[in-house]
Amino acid sequence: MLRHAEGIIPVLRECAAATETSRALPDQTARGFLDAGFYRIPRPRHYPMDTDRLV
């Protein structure tokens, strides 16, 4: 998980200005979180989740 978190740093830096300006999470950032598996962290293992609907 730490490797995924470190891997998304360039995306966060690239989107930082747009995020501050729009005061919203850019699609590119949300997709990076999804691809890294961050949206699955708080979910119990036995709970199915359709992650394609998140972004």
Secondary structure in CASP SS format (residue, H / E / C, confidence):
PFRMAT SS
TARGET T0000
AUTHOR 0000-0000-0000
METHOD secondary structure of the structure
MODEL  1
M C 1.00
L H 1.00
R H 1.00
H H 1.00
A H 1.00
E H 1.00
G H 1.00
I C 1.00
I H 1.00
P H 1.00
V H 1.00
L H 1.00
R H 1.00
E H 1.00
C H 1.00
A H 1.00
A H 1.00
A H 1.00
T H 1.00
E H 1.00
T H 1.00
S H 1.00
R C 1.00
A C 1.00
L C 1.00
P C 1.00
D H 1.00
Q H 1.00
T H 1.00
A H 1.00
R H 1.00
G H 1.00
F H 1.00
L H 1.00
D H 1.00
A H 1.00
G C 1.00
F H 1.00
Y H 1.00
R H 1.00
I C 1.00
P C 1.00
R C 1.00
P C 1.00
R C 1.00
H C 1.00
Y C 1.00
P C 1.00
M C 1.00
D C 1.00
T H 1.00
D H 1.00
R H 1.00
L C 1.00
V C 1.00
END
